[in-house]
Amino acid sequence: MLRQLVDGLGSPVNVVLPQRVGENVAAFRAVRQRHRLGGQIYFAHKANQSSALLRELAAGEAGVDVASLGELQHALASGFTPDRIMATGPKDREFLWLAARTGVTVNADSAAELRELTALVSAYRLARPRVTVRLSGFEADGVRVMTRRSRFGVPVAALDEVLAAAGKLDLAGVSYHLDTVEIREKAVALEGCLAALDRCRAAGLRPWSLDIGGGFGVNYLADGAQWETYTSELAQAVLGNRPPLTWNGHGYGLRAEAGTLKGSLALYPSYRPAAGPDYLDKLLSTDAPGRRRPLGELLLDHMIDLDIEPGRALLDQCGLVVTRVLAVDEDRIQLDMNARDVGLEEHGVLMDPIHVPQRPNPTDAGKGFYLFGNLCLESDLITRRQVFLPHTPQPGDLLVFVNAAGYFMDFTATTALRKPPGRKVALYRSGAAWRWCLDENYWPVHPPSPEEP
C-alpha cells in the first residue's frame, strides 16, 4: 500500500492515522480523572494541518487551540462548536472579530489585545466573549528556580492592569506558556497562576479555569540506555576520541576547546521516561514550591478546572512520512524529499527511518549512511547524524519516518524546486481491512465494510 501511495501521489507522502488520536485523548483524560479535575483538552492545531485528524477530534469530546484566522475557520468547518475552541497566539483584528462573533474563548497575550477585543465587541454589538489571560514572569518563594524569560503573556506583576482591561469581558481564567520540559519551572508557573486566580476573585471576578498550555512531549525511543550511549559517544566524537558520528563533525551544540568539551546538547531528548499523559501526572503530583502540597490537590481545593493544549503529545503514533530512495553512493543516500518535508533537524529530533525494500528479504549487509535531500544546498541533510540501516537501500526502495505526525510533516514544508509539499492521506480501519483516502476527503463516518451488517 505504501508503494502504491508513493507511485500514485509522489514522494514524499504524509500518512495520518486519525483513529489513533482518540486513544491519546482518552489517556490524558484518565490522568485528569485520577486527580479528580475537570476542564478541557485542546489540541494545538499548529502541530499538523490535517483535516482528517481535526475531524476525528471534533467527533469526540476534545477541543482545539487555534492560532490564526485560517485555523479558526478550519476548526469551525471541521465540526467544532465555538465552546470547544480556544484562540491563542498573535491576533489581528479579523481573527479577533471572528473569535468574538462566533463565541470562542480568546486566550489573550496583553492588555492591548483585551482593549482591542473590547472595542470590537462594542462596535459590532457582540455578546461578551470568554477570555483567558496568559501570564509570565513567575517567581518562587524561598529557593530560587532558574527560569527563562518568555515572550508569551504579560508579567504577573502587571495583573491589575490586565484585570482592568478585561472588565467588560467574561474572564474564564489565566494561563501560561513555557518552552521547557523542566517540571520545577512549570510548578512555579502553575502555583503563580493559582495566586493570580485568588487575586481575580478578590477583585470580584469569578474565574474557573487554569490553562497550562502544552509541552508534554513524546518518547521517541524505547531504550533509554541507547540514548545515553549515543550522546556519550557523540561527545567523544566531538573531542576527537572516536570517528565522527555526524556530517562534517557537527556537534549538535557541543564543541571542543583545547581538549575540553564545551557547550550544551541542543537536541530534543529522544528518550523521555515521563512524556505525554505521564508527564501531566508527574506535574500534578509535584508539590507546589511555596505550599508543599501536590499541585493537583491545590487545583481541586480551589475548585479550578485544568485546561491543557497538547500538540505533539496528542499526535503520538498518529502518522508517518514515506519517501523514495533516488540514489545510493558509498555512505550517502539521496532521497526524493528535502529536510523541510520532515523537519527532524528543525526540531532537534533524532529518528531512524524504517527501510522498506522492493525485493523481499534482502541479504546484503547495511552500514552507516548520511541521508541527503533533493535541494542543491549543502545544508539539505534529512539528518546530520549518520544513520545505521540493517541493509543497504537500493534506488526505488522506501524509507519511512514513523511517529512523524507532530510538527514534522508540514510545519516547515515549502514548495522549493516547484515541488509541492507532500500529499497527505488518511489511513483507517474499516472492519478487518485498511483503507485510505485523501486527507481532505476523510470524515469519521465511514460507510460500513462488507463484513459489517
C-alpha positions, 0 to 999 in steps of 0.5 A, a space after each residue: 500500500 505504501 508503494 502504491 501511495 508513493 507511485 500514485 501521489 509522489 514522494 514524499 507522502 504524509 500518512 495520518 492515522 486519525 483513529 489513533 488520536 482518540 486513544 491519546 485523548 482518552 489517556 490524558 483524560 484518565 490522568 485528569 480523572 485520577 486527580 479528580 479535575 475537570 476542564 478541557 483538552 485542546 489540541 494545538 492545531 499548529 502541530 499538523 494541518 490535517 483535516 482528517 485528524 481535526 475531524 476525528 477530534 471534533 467527533 469526540 469530546 476534545 477541543 482545539 487551540 487555534 492560532 490564526 484566522 485560517 485555523 479558526 475557520 478550519 476548526 469551525 468547518 471541521 465540526 467544532 462548536 465555538 465552546 470547544 475552541 480556544 484562540 491563542 497566539 498573535 491576533 489581528 483584528 479579523 481573527 479577533 472579530 471572528 473569535 468574538 462573533 462566533 463565541 470562542 474563548 480568546 486566550 489573550 497575550 496583553 492588555 492591548 489585545 483585551 482593549 482591542 477585543 473590547 472595542 470590537 465587541 462594542 462596535 459590532 454589538 457582540 455578546 461578551 466573549 470568554 477570555 483567558 489571560 496568559 501570564 509570565 514572569 513567575 517567581 518562587 518563594 524561598 529557593 530560587 528556580 532558574 527560569 527563562 524569560 518568555 515572550 508569551 503573556 504579560 508579567 504577573 506583576 502587571 495583573 491589575 492592569 490586565 484585570 482592568 482591561 478585561 472588565 467588560 469581558 467574561 474572564 474564564 481564567 489565566 494561563 501560561 506558556 513555557 518552552 521547557 520540559 523542566 517540571 520545577 519551572 512549570 510548578 512555579 508557573 502553575 502555583 503563580 497562576 493559582 495566586 493570580 486566580 485568588 487575586 481575580 476573585 478578590 477583585 470580584 471576578 469569578 474565574 474557573 479555569 487554569 490553562 497550562 498550555 502544552 509541552 508534554 512531549 513524546 518518547 521517541 525511543 524505547 531504550 533509554 540506555 541507547 540514548 545515553 550511549 549515543 550522546 556519550 559517544 557523540 561527545 567523544 566524537 566531538 573531542 576527537 576520541 572516536 570517528 565522527 558520528 555526524 556530517 562534517 563533525 557537527 556537534 549538535 551544540 557541543 564543541 571542543 576547546 583545547 581538549 575540553 568539551 564545551 557547550 550544551 546538547 541542543 537536541 530534543 531528548 529522544 528518550 523521555 521516561 515521563 512524556 505525554 499523559 505521564 508527564 501531566 501526572 508527574 506535574 500534578 503530583 509535584 508539590 507546589 514550591 511555596 505550599 508543599 502540597 501536590 499541585 493537583 490537590 491545590 487545583 481541586 481545593 480551589 475548585 479550578 478546572 485544568 485546561 491543557 493544549 497538547 500538540 505533539 503529545 496528542 499526535 503520538 503514533 498518529 502518522 508517518 512520512 514515506 519517501 523514495 530512495 533516488 540514489 545510493 553512493 558509498 555512505 550517502 543516500 539521496 532521497 526524493 524529499 528535502 529536510 523541510 518535508 520532515 523537519 527532524 533537524 528543525 526540531 532537534 529530533 533524532 529518528 531512524 527511518 524504517 527501510 522498506 525494500 522492493 525485493 523481499 528479504 534482502 541479504 546484503 549487509 547495511 552500514 552507516 549512511 548520511 541521508 541527503 535531500 533533493 535541494 542543491 544546498 549543502 545544508 539539505 541533510 534529512 539528518 546530520 547524524 549518520 544513520 545505521 540501516 540493517 541493509 543497504 537501500 537500493 534506488 526505488 526502495 522506501 524509507 519511512 519516518 514513523 511517529 512523524 505526525 507532530 510538527 514534522 510533516 508540514 510545519 516547515 514544508 515549502 514548495 522549493 524546486 516547484 515541488 509541492 509539499 507532500 500529499 497527505 492521506 488518511 489511513 483507517 480501519 474499516 472492519 478487518 481491512 485498511 483503507 485510505 483516502 485523501 486527507 481532505 476527503 476523510 470524515 469519521 463516518 465511514 460507510 460500513 465494510 462488507 463484513 459489517 451488517 
